């Protein structure tokens, strides 16, 4: 990824996202005034193609002229437009812009910020362990249809180091504020931890051994899986459906399985693990399914008004992953729209991979 930090010339760097994707881009002809990129192009990245600018707003220009890693809070703004031809984010009834745009943004830039601005070595992978997003203005997320063109989008990002050892943070805490057009419409937070290479390899190996060492904990579908209906999860393309038709549904509770084979390449993970995008999309789809089955909410006009997820471990690609979603009582959001709280748990061989709480909101 390329970013201008308010110095005389832009720099080109690589960054590794949460799911292992390497991003590489170029800023062309950037003119800088008070830390703002006046003209530049960021290209690359599997998640959100198109023109984007990552603007660093340093507290002191003199400090960064010395290229010294930061030890305090840093502020950034990522500006661009909503995608218009993305294989996932533009698939569906187009009633709302996809909230996954905001979650994928953090996945792409999190490790880059740590490496570029806080001196985190590039061989330390960054793993997100928590993420929250709350839509503060649902009407701003409405889309006028696929032919309307892109909408300006800006994400303000505040980063703070955590658990600093020898002036290098072991983690970063992020706060984000999202605007579509000129309307603030979402806030969120995320926690990212950087693992030492050797510790990370041991963690992955131990996790895989633990999963395979206890056959008595095996948890697998009783038969072949059938994808849930695309319209029931707010999609049109079958390859973008990543949860199965529920095997059990009663009293607002559904039990479904994540689909790892035959899905869109946009969900591809690294090193035999499911990507963060894959897991978050499964949580979104299972939430819509649970709210629809329990209270009849229409997935075509619904969105996640809130998402809180805690990642407990990494999901292996070659093992069944169960998702249990429990819908709460039907209520109303602050603006009077129908809203349903949903509690979700992802498990693999009965080991927790992620725990989440969402709120499914249906538009008028």
Backbone torsions as a table, in degrees:
resi	resn	phi	psi	omega
1	UNK	NA	146.7	176.8
2	UNK	-112.6	141.6	-178.4
3	UNK	-147.8	147.6	173.8
4	UNK	-103.3	131.6	-176.5
5	UNK	-107.5	17.3	178.0
6	UNK	91.0	4.4	176.2
7	UNK	-91.7	-172.4	-170.4
8	UNK	-69.6	-31.0	-176.2
9	UNK	-141.1	148.5	-179.6
10	UNK	-75.5	160.9	-179.1
11	UNK	-124.1	150.2	178.3
12	UNK	-110.6	125.7	-175.5
13	UNK	-136.0	166.1	172.2
14	UNK	-105.8	151.9	174.4
15	UNK	-140.5	148.2	178.9
16	UNK	-112.1	124.5	-176.5
17	UNK	-80.9	177.5	-177.0
18	UNK	-57.8	-34.4	-175.2
19	UNK	-96.3	12.7	176.2
20	UNK	92.4	0.7	-178.2
21	UNK	-73.3	131.6	176.5
22	UNK	-93.3	127.8	178.0
23	UNK	-107.6	140.2	179.9
24	UNK	-143.9	121.7	-175.2
25	UNK	-140.5	-177.0	-177.4
26	UNK	-141.6	135.6	169.9
27	UNK	-99.3	126.1	-175.0
28	UNK	-112.3	126.1	173.0
29	UNK	57.9	44.2	-177.8
30	UNK	-79.8	130.8	171.6
31	UNK	-110.3	134.7	-170.2
32	UNK	-116.6	136.1	174.3
33	UNK	-140.6	116.0	178.7
34	UNK	54.6	40.9	175.6
35	UNK	82.0	5.9	-178.1
36	UNK	-107.6	130.1	175.1
37	UNK	-76.3	116.9	-177.6
38	UNK	-84.7	-29.6	-179.1
39	UNK	-156.0	114.0	-178.9
40	UNK	-165.0	162.9	179.5
41	UNK	-131.9	127.1	173.6
42	UNK	-108.6	121.5	178.5
43	UNK	-122.5	161.7	177.6
44	UNK	102.9	172.6	-177.4
45	UNK	94.6	131.7	-177.3
46	UNK	-74.7	-29.3	-169.5
47	UNK	-76.8	-56.8	-172.2
48	UNK	-126.8	92.3	-179.2
49	UNK	-75.1	159.4	176.0
50	UNK	121.9	-172.1	-177.3
51	UNK	-85.7	121.4	177.9
52	UNK	-143.5	150.8	178.0
53	UNK	-126.2	127.6	171.8
54	UNK	-100.2	111.8	-173.8
55	UNK	-105.8	122.0	176.7
56	UNK	-94.6	130.6	179.1
57	UNK	-114.3	84.6	-174.9
58	UNK	-71.3	146.3	177.5
59	UNK	-69.4	-23.9	-178.9
60	UNK	-145.2	116.9	178.4
61	UNK	-65.3	-34.9	-178.2
62	UNK	-63.7	-37.3	-179.5
63	UNK	-60.6	-42.9	-175.8
64	UNK	-81.2	-15.3	173.0
65	UNK	-64.7	-25.5	178.0
66	UNK	-86.4	-7.0	179.4
67	UNK	58.3	41.2	179.9
68	UNK	-94.3	131.7	178.6
69	UNK	-58.8	144.7	-178.5
70	UNK	-77.7	152.7	174.4
71	UNK	-121.0	4.3	-176.9
72	UNK	-132.6	-159.8	-177.1
73	UNK	-72.6	140.2	175.4
74	UNK	-128.5	147.8	-177.4
75	UNK	-123.2	140.2	-178.1
76	UNK	-138.5	160.4	169.3
77	UNK	-135.0	126.7	174.8
78	UNK	-102.5	116.7	-177.5
79	UNK	-117.6	144.9	179.8
80	UNK	-179.0	-144.6	179.3
81	UNK	-138.6	160.4	174.4
82	UNK	-68.0	145.8	-179.2
83	UNK	-70.0	153.7	179.9
84	UNK	-121.5	-9.9	-178.8
85	UNK	-141.9	31.1	179.9
86	UNK	-77.3	137.5	-176.2
87	UNK	-64.4	-21.1	178.1
88	UNK	-110.2	-53.1	-172.1
89	UNK	-67.1	-21.4	177.1
90	UNK	-107.3	18.5	177.7
91	UNK	-102.7	121.3	179.3
92	UNK	139.4	-170.3	-175.7
93	UNK	-70.8	-10.3	176.5
94	UNK	62.2	28.8	175.3
95	UNK	-74.4	-35.9	177.1
96	UNK	-125.6	152.4	163.9
97	UNK	-67.9	147.5	-173.0
98	UNK	-76.5	123.6	178.6
99	UNK	-63.7	-18.8	178.5
100	UNK	-64.0	-18.0	174.8
101	UNK	-57.2	-43.0	-178.2
102	UNK	-71.0	-40.2	-179.5
103	UNK	-68.3	-38.2	-179.9
104	UNK	-68.2	-31.9	177.2
105	UNK	-57.8	-45.7	-179.8
106	UNK	-67.1	-37.5	178.3
107	UNK	-61.6	-33.7	-176.3
108	UNK	-77.9	-38.5	-170.8
109	UNK	-102.5	-10.2	-173.8
110	UNK	-55.9	-55.6	-178.3
111	UNK	-68.3	-33.0	179.0
112	UNK	-59.6	-44.1	-179.8
113	UNK	-61.6	-43.4	179.3
114	UNK	-62.4	-42.7	-177.4
115	UNK	-73.0	-41.2	-174.1
116	UNK	-79.6	-39.8	-169.7
117	UNK	-109.0	-14.7	-178.4
118	UNK	-120.3	6.8	175.1
119	UNK	71.6	21.5	177.2
120	UNK	-72.7	126.2	179.3
121	UNK	-57.4	143.7	-175.9
122	UNK	-67.5	-17.5	-179.4
123	UNK	-84.8	2.9	177.1
124	UNK	-97.9	108.4	-179.7
125	UNK	-67.8	145.3	177.4
126	UNK	-101.5	127.4	-179.4
127	UNK	-122.0	127.3	175.3
128	UNK	-78.4	135.1	178.0
129	UNK	-116.6	-10.3	174.0
130	UNK	-152.4	152.8	178.0
131	UNK	-157.3	136.4	174.9
132	UNK	-133.2	147.0	175.2
133	UNK	-148.7	130.6	179.5
134	UNK	-126.5	124.0	176.9
135	UNK	-81.2	114.1	-176.4
136	UNK	-91.0	-16.2	178.4
137	UNK	-143.4	89.1	-175.8
138	UNK	-62.8	-34.7	-179.0
139	UNK	-61.4	-30.8	179.7
140	UNK	-67.7	-21.6	-179.9
141	UNK	-85.7	-6.0	178.1
142	UNK	-62.8	139.8	176.5
143	UNK	-106.4	144.2	177.9
144	UNK	-91.7	12.5	175.5
145	UNK	114.6	162.4	-175.3
146	UNK	-65.7	-20.7	-178.8
147	UNK	-91.2	5.0	-174.3
148	UNK	-82.2	-14.0	-178.9
149	UNK	87.9	173.1	-176.6
150	UNK	-73.2	155.7	178.2
151	UNK	-115.1	134.5	177.4
152	UNK	-56.6	136.5	-178.1
153	UNK	-135.6	132.7	178.8
154	UNK	-131.7	134.8	177.9
155	UNK	-122.9	112.8	175.2
156	UNK	-84.9	132.7	-173.3
157	UNK	-127.0	126.1	174.3
158	UNK	-113.8	123.3	-177.5
159	UNK	-114.3	138.3	176.0
160	UNK	-134.3	138.1	179.0
161	UNK	-76.1	151.9	176.0
162	UNK	-136.7	151.0	178.6
163	UNK	50.6	60.5	-177.4
164	UNK	-78.7	126.5	178.2
165	UNK	-126.1	122.1	-179.0
166	UNK	54.3	42.5	176.7
167	UNK	65.4	17.8	175.2
168	UNK	-124.4	121.9	-178.4
169	UNK	-70.5	141.4	172.3
170	UNK	-86.1	-8.5	179.6
171	UNK	-160.5	170.4	176.5
172	UNK	-135.4	142.9	172.2
173	UNK	-110.3	132.7	-177.4
174	UNK	-118.0	144.9	167.6
175	UNK	-125.9	135.6	-177.7
176	UNK	-128.1	151.4	173.6
177	UNK	-134.3	124.4	-173.9
178	UNK	-109.4	137.5	174.3
179	UNK	-127.6	138.1	172.9
180	UNK	-115.1	127.3	-169.4
181	UNK	64.5	-126.6	176.0
182	UNK	-112.2	22.0	-175.0
183	UNK	-113.1	118.3	171.4
184	UNK	-61.3	131.4	-171.2
185	UNK	-139.7	-3.2	179.5
186	UNK	-162.5	149.2	171.5
187	UNK	-130.3	156.5	-179.6
188	UNK	-163.9	175.9	179.1
189	UNK	-150.3	155.9	-179.9
190	UNK	-150.8	151.1	175.0
191	UNK	-121.6	129.0	-177.1
192	UNK	-123.6	133.6	177.7
193	UNK	-117.9	138.8	176.7
194	UNK	-103.1	127.8	-177.2
195	UNK	-105.4	140.6	173.3
196	UNK	-61.7	141.6	-175.4
197	UNK	-52.7	-46.2	-178.5
198	UNK	-66.7	-42.1	178.7
199	UNK	-63.8	-38.9	-179.6
200	UNK	-64.4	-45.2	179.0
201	UNK	-62.0	-42.0	178.4
202	UNK	-64.8	-37.8	178.8
203	UNK	-62.8	-46.3	-179.4
204	UNK	-64.4	-45.5	-179.2
205	UNK	-63.6	-43.5	179.8
206	UNK	-63.7	-41.4	-179.4
207	UNK	-62.5	-44.3	-179.5
208	UNK	-67.5	-40.2	179.0
209	UNK	-64.7	-40.5	-179.6
210	UNK	-64.2	-37.4	179.8
211	UNK	-66.2	-36.0	-174.6
212	UNK	-91.9	-12.0	-172.8
213	UNK	-87.9	-4.6	-176.1
214	UNK	-128.2	78.8	-178.8
215	UNK	-61.5	-22.4	179.6
216	UNK	-68.8	-15.6	177.8
217	UNK	-94.3	7.8	-177.5
218	UNK	-58.0	136.3	179.8
219	UNK	-139.6	111.6	-173.6
220	UNK	-142.9	157.3	177.5
221	UNK	-62.3	153.0	179.4
222	UNK	-75.1	-20.4	-178.5
223	UNK	-161.4	-168.9	179.4
224	UNK	-59.3	144.7	-178.3
225	UNK	-91.4	141.1	176.1
226	UNK	-115.4	126.3	-178.8
227	UNK	-58.2	146.3	173.0
228	UNK	-63.5	159.4	177.4
229	UNK	-62.6	131.3	-175.9
230	UNK	-57.1	-43.7	-179.1
231	UNK	-68.8	-23.2	178.1
232	UNK	-73.2	-16.1	179.4
233	UNK	-118.7	16.0	174.9
234	UNK	76.6	24.6	176.5
235	UNK	-125.8	168.3	174.1
236	UNK	-112.5	-43.3	-176.9
237	UNK	-78.6	129.0	-179.6
238	UNK	-61.0	-33.5	-178.2
239	UNK	-67.4	-14.2	177.4
240	UNK	-94.3	0.4	175.0
241	UNK	-85.0	121.9	-173.8
242	UNK	-119.0	11.1	173.7
243	UNK	-128.6	151.0	-178.4
244	UNK	-85.6	164.3	169.7
245	UNK	-57.9	130.8	-175.2
246	UNK	-55.2	133.2	177.6
247	UNK	-81.7	-21.5	-178.6
248	UNK	-146.4	129.9	179.4
249	UNK	-144.2	116.9	179.3
250	UNK	-160.3	136.1	175.3
251	UNK	53.1	43.7	177.6
252	UNK	81.6	-0.7	-179.0
253	UNK	-105.3	131.0	173.5
254	UNK	-124.9	148.7	175.1
255	UNK	-123.1	120.3	-177.0
256	UNK	-134.3	174.2	-178.4
257	UNK	-124.9	145.2	175.2
258	UNK	-76.2	139.7	177.6
259	UNK	-96.6	126.6	-179.5
260	UNK	-114.1	-19.1	-179.9
261	UNK	-105.2	142.7	176.6
262	UNK	75.4	14.5	178.6
263	UNK	-97.3	170.3	-176.6
264	UNK	-59.7	144.8	176.6
265	UNK	-60.8	-16.7	-179.8
266	UNK	-63.9	-19.8	-179.7
267	UNK	-90.7	1.5	-174.3
268	UNK	-56.0	132.9	177.4
269	UNK	-103.2	-168.9	-178.8
270	UNK	-127.7	150.3	172.7
271	UNK	56.3	35.7	175.7
272	UNK	75.8	17.0	-179.8
273	UNK	-118.7	156.4	175.5
274	UNK	-75.7	144.0	-179.5
275	UNK	-74.9	160.0	175.9
276	UNK	-61.1	-38.0	178.0
277	UNK	-61.4	-39.9	179.8
278	UNK	-62.3	-46.0	-177.8
279	UNK	-67.6	-44.5	-179.4
280	UNK	-65.8	-37.7	177.6
281	UNK	-66.2	-36.2	176.7
282	UNK	-63.8	-40.9	177.6
283	UNK	-63.6	-40.6	178.2
284	UNK	-63.3	-47.3	-177.1
285	UNK	-66.9	-41.5	179.4
286	UNK	-65.2	-34.2	177.6
287	UNK	-64.5	-45.1	178.8
288	UNK	-64.2	-39.9	178.2
289	UNK	-61.9	-47.1	-177.6
290	UNK	-63.6	-44.4	-179.7
291	UNK	-66.4	-36.1	178.8
292	UNK	-70.0	-43.6	-179.2
293	UNK	-69.3	-36.9	-175.6
294	UNK	-81.4	-37.6	-171.1
295	UNK	-133.1	4.7	175.2
296	UNK	76.3	17.7	176.9
297	UNK	-64.3	140.5	-177.0
298	UNK	-86.5	114.0	-177.4
299	UNK	-62.1	-26.2	-177.8
300	UNK	-69.2	-21.9	-179.7
301	UNK	-120.5	20.7	-176.7
302	UNK	-116.2	157.6	177.1
303	UNK	-148.5	164.7	172.6
304	UNK	-81.8	108.6	177.6
305	UNK	-74.4	-20.6	179.1
306	UNK	-152.8	146.3	177.8
307	UNK	-143.3	127.4	172.5
308	UNK	-130.8	118.5	-177.6
309	UNK	-132.9	138.3	175.4
310	UNK	-120.4	119.1	179.7
311	UNK	-86.9	120.9	-179.1
312	UNK	-93.7	-23.3	-178.0
313	UNK	-169.9	179.4	-179.6
314	UNK	-97.4	146.7	-177.0
315	UNK	-95.6	123.7	178.4
316	UNK	-79.6	139.4	-175.7
317	UNK	-69.2	-32.7	-170.8
318	UNK	-97.6	16.4	177.1
319	UNK	-126.8	144.0	179.4
320	UNK	-59.8	141.2	-179.3
321	UNK	-125.5	115.8	-177.4
322	UNK	-93.0	142.5	174.3
323	UNK	-124.3	120.8	175.1
324	UNK	-108.5	125.9	-179.4
325	UNK	-123.9	131.2	-179.3
326	UNK	-120.8	116.6	179.7
327	UNK	-84.8	135.4	176.3
328	UNK	-86.1	-168.4	-178.1
329	UNK	-70.5	150.2	176.5
330	UNK	-71.1	129.0	178.7
331	UNK	-138.0	-156.9	178.8
332	UNK	-130.8	142.4	174.2
333	UNK	-76.1	-178.9	-178.2
334	UNK	-61.4	-26.1	-178.8
335	UNK	-98.3	9.2	177.0
336	UNK	89.0	-1.3	178.9
337	UNK	-74.7	148.8	175.4
338	UNK	-60.1	134.9	-177.1
339	UNK	-141.5	141.4	-179.8
340	UNK	-130.9	121.8	173.5
341	UNK	-77.5	142.3	-179.7
342	UNK	-133.2	133.0	175.0
343	UNK	-107.9	130.5	-175.0
344	UNK	-128.5	147.4	175.1
345	UNK	-136.5	127.8	174.1
346	UNK	-104.3	127.8	179.2
347	UNK	-131.8	148.8	175.7
348	UNK	-131.6	114.4	-172.0
349	UNK	53.1	44.2	176.1
350	UNK	66.3	11.5	175.5
351	UNK	-99.8	131.5	-177.7
352	UNK	-66.9	128.8	175.1
353	UNK	-103.4	-40.4	178.5
354	UNK	-155.3	148.1	174.3
355	UNK	-127.5	136.3	-173.8
356	UNK	-145.0	155.8	170.3
357	UNK	-129.9	133.2	-179.7
358	UNK	-131.1	167.6	172.1
359	UNK	-132.6	116.2	178.6
360	UNK	-90.3	123.9	-178.0
361	UNK	-118.5	133.3	177.7
362	UNK	-104.2	135.7	179.5
363	UNK	-75.5	163.4	179.0
364	UNK	-64.1	NA	NA
